Amino acid sequence: MPIEPVRQADSSEIPVIDLSALIDGDADAKRKVSAQIVHAAENTGFFYAINHGVPHELIDGVFATAERFFAQPEDEKLRIGLESSTCYRGYLPLDSKGSDPTQRNFLEAFQMAEERPEGDPEAPAGKTLAGPNQWPAQPENIKDSMLAYHAAMGELADRLHRAFAIGIDFPEDYFLRYYNNALNQLRLLHYPPPPADLDDGVMGARIHTDTGAFTILLQDQNGGLEVETASGEWVTATPIAGAFVINIGDMLETWTNGRFISIKHRVVNRSGTERYSVPYFLNPDYDVVVEPFPEFVSDDNPPRFEPVHVGNFLSDRFDSIWPRKPA
């Protein structure tokens, strides 16, 4: 059946949070912003981040890179298809299957992660999520653009990790101990306008929660991200120029034993034109075991989630949905 129209989210459903104090504020200002972030993590699972410190030229540059890459002929993009990588790096063509083969994702993607050359001691045999990226010949600046943006996202992620910790009265570096050689992933996504003969109910991205700790999303001004509220209603995360959308993922929900909430969301390209977005997924180190922290467990609130080995979980999940070259 066709996907019903949705209304715009209000500020109680996706709040807007000014992060400037995390960059140059004093301790009291950082605590106030951190409290806002934790309140969103506990109640909505989503928030907009403004005044985040990421240069506008990096944001404009990564959008331009995405548009130029996806505008190439399909055979050029397939030269770096994901099946040529041992570690899930490269291009995924339009309409690739997702984790639920009954739900199609009408998008194409290019993905990369921390640059790890073959033989790097941080990419030991058997740890299939580490290794080299695949880079296309065009656009010729794609490597520099994406590595610079990846680094900026890492800095923003550190600020957010510190804010999450401050907001729950943990040591400021509490979460950072799990990100020494993190498996963070950066994706360029392209959602073409759906053709008239596309099956009713096919979305740009199926209904899902994010599996990592949290996601930093850059979306263009065409919109499409939709979030499920506590009442089960779908609302649109209307783009705010220059802002990121941050959402809590399953691992952060597990660490906090459900205090932070991982919320279902989807993408429906209703714009009638091309949509581009750039998500940055925060995944801890390969050998981290994510389970509820003792501080969030009590007799009245026993562990609600089973322990998850990050590397094994992500490898199994990615193997189930994406082709790759045998290691």
Number of C-alpha atoms within 10 A of each C-alpha: 7 9 10 7 10 12 12 14 18 13 10 11 20 25 20 21 18 16 24 16 18 23 13 10 13 10 11 10 14 21 21 15 22 27 19 21 27 20 18 25 25 18 16 23 26 27 24 24 21 18 16 19 13 17 12 9 10 16 19 12 17 23 21 15 21 23 18 14 22 21 12 12 9 11 9 14 21 16 16 20 22 23 19 18 21 19 25 29 27 25 26 23 18 15 15 15 18 17 16 13 10 10 15 19 24 25 24 19 24 25 22 24 26 19 13 14 13 13 11 13 9 13 17 13 12 8 17 19 23 27 24 21 22 23 18 20 14 14 18 13 12 20 18 11 19 22 17 15 21 22 12 17 21 16 14 19 20 16 20 21 20 21 27 28 21 23 21 15 12 14 12 16 16 13 19 16 11 17 16 10 16 19 21 23 20 25 22 24 22 24 24 18 17 20 8 7 6 10 12 10 14 18 24 25 21 21 18 15 15 18 21 22 22 26 24 22 22 23 26 20 15 17 20 25 21 23 27 18 18 12 6 9 11 20 20 22 24 21 18 17 11 18 21 23 23 23 26 27 26 20 29 26 27 25 23 22 22 19 15 24 23 27 22 20 22 20 22 25 23 16 14 11 11 15 23 24 22 23 20 24 24 26 25 25 18 23 15 18 18 21 20 22 12 12 10 15 14 9 6 6 10 12 20 14 17 10 15 16 16 20 21 17 14 19 16 10 13 17 14 13 14 15 16 18 12 10 10
